[in-house]
Amino acid sequence: MNEPFAAWRFDGRTAEPHPASLRVEGDALVIESSEASELRVPIARTRFSEPFENTPRIVYTDSAGAFEVPDGRGFSRAIEAAGFVPGPVVRLQRFWPAASAAVAILVAALAYAYFYGVPLAARWAAGATPAALQERMGQELLGVLDVNFLAPSALPAETRQLIEVRFASAALRSAPDYPVRLEFRTMRADEQQEEESSESDEPPGEEPDQTINAFSLPGGIIVLLDGLVAAADPDQVFAVLGHELGHVVYAHSMRQLFQSAGVAVLAGLAWGDFSGVAASIPMALGVLRYGRDLERESDGFAVRFLADDGLGVEPLCQFFELVVELEREKGIDDFPEFLSTHPDTSKRLAQICPEKWGQAPSALSPSFRGAP
Amino acid sequence: MAAVAPEISRDATTPSLLPRPAAIRPVFTGQGSEYFRIWIMNTLLTLLTLGVYSAWAKVRRTRYVWQNTRLDGFVFDYHAKPIAILRGRILALLLFGVYTYSFDFSRTAGVLGLLMLCAVGPWLFMRSQQFKLGNSSWRGLRFGFEADTRQAFRVVLPILLLWFAGTVGAVWYPTDLEVFLWSNIPAIAAIPWMHHRLKGYQHGQACYGDRGFSFQPVLFQFYWVYTKGLVLLVAGVFVGGFFVFSAIEWGPGVAAGSESDRFAFLGGVLSGLLALLMIFLFSWPYLAARIQQSVWSTTRLGGVRFCTSIRARTLFRLTVRNVFLTVATLGLYWPFASMNLARYRIECMSVESDSPLGAIAAGTRSSAVGAAGEGAADFFGLDLGL
């Protein structure tokens, strides 16, 4: 009943194989070989190599050396019959239904982590980051931008003061618990030249930069570019600052940082085994989608901010209409949304002032994620 | 009762009468279908445990490949303790995190991070080799890696310093082209030298039983292989660039005007990815095959010589197939692909020995494998995968 298994014994002194035989008796292995008498070793005091379909099993003992059993499958059955079963993962690995279930669970877990887990964790992590650290990061980041891309604002001091005073008092009312600092800058001319041709086709000149933008950094820093102040009226500038204040209040720049780290981890866990490039594609698209979610959240804040002020959403709508107009002029209004950091401007309009823009002006392709 | 003799007959006490020993070729018995089930469990558990299981996955994967590799009728085995690998991974993650994000905080923090990497990197590299080899065995004897800390620093530190010069230059003078070139060109020109230095270190310090591996420098060959690899890379850029160009020029975009600009844009993105793939496909198989040839042709283990018949062309065909099927199946073909690749790379090797391999004895260099299996009795294990 307990048939012996042919084996090669290695004594650990040389690489020379010696013929031996093993058989299972109760909870012990009985070892026979030509050079020593019969030996009983309790199975509990040995270690086995992992069982696979086409491999020999190797038994490691402390006193008698290592035994390589060519009939790995038969020997595995004998050990398991004696009650020494491998762990649950090894047993599951043998069955195709378990493998198929694992594929399904994997897909579901990935989707859940991406849509809920990562944003939630990033929100928590951003909240847990000390304010002093955030402030420092924002300051450092602004320093890097100043060295590389930005120049001091060319706006008259009184214009800046007007904007600043109006925004500061409104911010104090709408978001009293969040320290905000407004910084005026312009894009540096020599940098603009090097940007992609789609951004600016004008020849470099002495004229002030036209880049219409404002952005927020960690620690409550909001950077307003001269180009935006030049293109928009004071109410519209005020509305855009309300949107940026939303980014500050929801700690979006910190959350963005944590979210991209989270997606990198997720992509690495799922695909990193075979290719860094393959892992980076879903990662890049995934991070962009998060960015669009944050923009929508900030737009929502801006609407409340403007309502608090009694101004209403009209200036924000006007600003986005301006952006739509400019995008159309530049011919980039068809830029696919899923490759963009911001939602389609027309969709943002539809969300902010539904009575006017309830129907999106151009029926664009559905976004990557489907319904927003 | 007499011992039952195994079917494989051998008589190691009689010296071989052949004038030149026949080459022994390893056989790989791993199967994609079996590895798929191991891989999917590994991936799922890694995800569900937020990466903690990856250490266990690493051990399972390595065991599968080692135990399915037969040389002279006997298989290899891997004894690493997952918990040691987990500790090593946490350490590596911390270091890598510091390196990645320290420049986001400040330049000082960034430079401190780099200095820290330089201070521990060579030692970690040495330990990772010791861990990997010390936990691998064949015929009841362990492999090993003989090295001391001073030598590790002498070998690895110059590589790290050269490599980080570009990073530091880019942080201090981000827009200065001259600084960029002067801090990066030496590092790029030295890549073959770095690779050769690390390979030489890995192969020269490895040991099995009482014998040490030896490695004769082949630096010139490395430069030759990399130069030809660069030519193929340029060819890949041209082929990839052709896809981009054709998508822009003859794609639907231009003719139909701005309406389908975004299709042209999408075409551009896709063809850009295709271009990357081409670059990878053209140069990687060539480099991998030729480097493997150079390294093993000059590696010895006492009287044991190694040889590989790996061919760049075959590896290229295999890689194209693997990449295509893996992408087409959203990754599910990956375990099959990696088994194909492992089979080809392993079965191309051959080993020639003047004396029977069984004569190799355990030495002070490395010990036998016991029931506990602890090899490099390590608090943490690093496997850098180099």
Interface residues (C-beta under 8 A of the other chain):
Chain A: P4 F5 A6 A7 W8 F10 D11 G12 R13 T14 A15 E16 P17 P19 A20 S21 E32 S33 S34 R45 T46 R47 S49 E50 F52 E53 N54 T55 P56 I58 Y60 T61 D62 G65 A66 E68 P70 V89 L92 Q93 R94 F95 W96 A98 A99 A102 V103 I105 L106 A109 L110 A113 R136 M137 E140 L141 V147 N148 V265 L266 L269 A270 W271 D273 F274 V277 A278 I281 G331 D334 F335 P336 L339 S365
Chain B: M1 A2 A3 V4 A5 P6 E7 I8 R10 A12 T29 G30 Q31 E34 F36 R37 I38 W39 I40 M41 T43 L44 L45 T46 L47 L48 L50 G51 S54 W56 R60 R63 Y64 Q67 N68 F74 V75 D77 D104 F105 S106 W138 R139 G140 L141 P174 T175 G209 S258 E259 D261 R262 F265 L266 V269 L273 L276 F280 T326 V327 G331 L332 W334 A337 S338 L357 G358 A359 I360 A361 A362 S367 A368 V369 G370 A371 A372 G373
